[in-house]
Amino acid sequence: MYRVVFAFFGIAAILFILIKVKKNKFSEGRSIFWVLGGIAIFLLSIFPKTIDKLSAILGINHPPSLLFLLASLFIIYSVFKLEEEITQTKENLKDLAHKNAILEDKLRARQK
């Protein structure tokens, strides 16, 4: 039963992201990352033994620990990318504020 729920959750996540991209509320670049996450959820719900095999290969004794590790890495990467975008946006905003100030000074100088 849980496999069906997780498969549905994976498909719902993929559809949700694709709808957001279509409505221009989500960037295409970031959506690829989330769609891959939805696909991973879907595939792991269909093939649950994959986690067991990956855990054995990686030497992790408790397979759910691998899921938590992967989820943690996914979240850390997301936070890192968002922080990177915030920093870039702040720099762009600062540049625009400087350009705006210069244009305002030129406009005041012409009005005098």
C-alpha positions as CSV (number, residue, x, y, z in Angstrom):
1,M,0.0,0.0,0.0
2,Y,2.8,2.5,0.9
3,R,4.4,1.8,-2.5
4,V,1.2,3.1,-4.2
5,V,1.1,6.2,-2.0
6,F,4.8,7.0,-2.7
7,A,4.4,6.4,-6.4
8,F,1.4,8.8,-6.4
9,F,3.4,11.3,-4.4
10,G,6.3,11.1,-6.9
11,I,4.0,11.6,-9.9
12,A,2.1,14.4,-8.1
13,A,5.4,16.2,-7.4
14,I,6.5,15.9,-11.0
15,L,3.1,17.2,-12.3
16,F,3.1,20.1,-9.7
17,I,6.6,21.3,-10.9
18,L,5.7,21.0,-14.5
19,I,2.5,23.0,-14.0
20,K,4.5,25.7,-12.1
21,V,7.0,25.9,-14.9
22,K,4.2,26.2,-17.5
23,K,2.7,29.1,-15.6
24,N,6.2,30.7,-15.3
25,K,6.2,30.5,-11.5
26,F,9.3,28.2,-11.4
27,S,12.5,28.4,-13.5
28,E,13.3,25.7,-15.9
29,G,16.8,25.2,-14.5
30,R,15.6,24.7,-10.9
31,S,12.7,22.5,-12.0
32,I,15.0,19.9,-13.5
33,F,16.5,19.3,-10.0
34,W,13.0,18.9,-8.5
35,V,11.6,16.7,-11.3
36,L,14.6,14.4,-10.8
37,G,13.7,14.2,-7.2
38,G,10.1,13.3,-8.1
39,I,11.4,10.7,-10.5
40,A,13.6,9.3,-7.8
41,I,10.7,9.0,-5.3
42,F,8.6,7.3,-8.0
43,L,11.3,4.8,-9.0
44,L,12.2,4.0,-5.4
45,S,8.5,3.4,-4.6
46,I,8.3,0.9,-7.5
47,F,11.7,-0.7,-6.8
48,P,12.1,-0.5,-3.0
49,K,14.8,-3.1,-2.9
50,T,17.1,-0.6,-4.7
51,I,17.7,1.2,-1.5
52,D,18.7,-2.1,0.2
53,K,21.2,-2.9,-2.6
54,L,22.6,0.6,-2.6
55,S,23.0,0.5,1.1
56,A,24.8,-2.8,1.0
57,I,27.1,-1.4,-1.8
58,L,27.9,1.7,0.2
59,G,28.3,-0.2,3.5
60,I,25.3,1.4,5.2
61,N,23.7,-1.2,7.6
62,H,20.3,0.5,7.9
63,P,18.8,1.2,4.5
64,P,16.5,4.0,5.7
65,S,19.6,5.8,6.8
66,L,20.6,6.1,3.1
67,L,17.2,7.7,2.4
68,F,17.8,10.3,5.1
69,L,21.4,10.9,3.8
70,L,20.1,11.4,0.3
71,A,17.3,13.7,1.5
72,S,19.8,15.7,3.6
73,L,22.1,16.1,0.7
74,F,19.2,17.1,-1.5
75,I,18.2,19.8,1.0
76,I,21.7,21.0,1.6
77,Y,22.3,21.4,-2.2
78,S,18.9,23.3,-2.5
79,V,19.8,25.7,0.3
80,F,23.3,26.2,-1.2
81,K,21.8,27.0,-4.6
82,L,19.2,29.3,-3.1
83,E,21.9,31.2,-1.1
84,E,23.9,31.5,-4.3
85,E,20.9,33.0,-6.1
86,I,20.2,35.4,-3.2
87,T,23.7,36.6,-3.3
88,Q,23.6,37.2,-7.0
89,T,20.3,39.0,-6.7
90,K,21.7,41.3,-4.0
91,E,24.6,42.2,-6.2
92,N,22.3,42.9,-9.1
93,L,20.1,45.0,-6.9
94,K,23.1,47.0,-5.6
95,D,24.2,47.6,-9.2
96,L,20.8,48.7,-10.2
97,A,20.6,51.1,-7.3
98,H,24.0,52.6,-8.2
99,K,22.9,53.0,-11.9
100,N,19.6,54.6,-10.7
101,A,21.4,57.0,-8.5
102,I,23.7,58.0,-11.4
103,L,20.7,58.5,-13.7
104,E,18.9,60.6,-11.1
105,D,22.0,62.8,-10.7
106,K,22.2,63.3,-14.5
107,L,18.5,64.1,-14.6
108,R,18.8,66.7,-11.8
109,A,21.8,68.2,-13.5
110,R,19.8,68.6,-16.8
111,Q,16.9,70.2,-14.9
112,K,19.0,72.9,-13.4
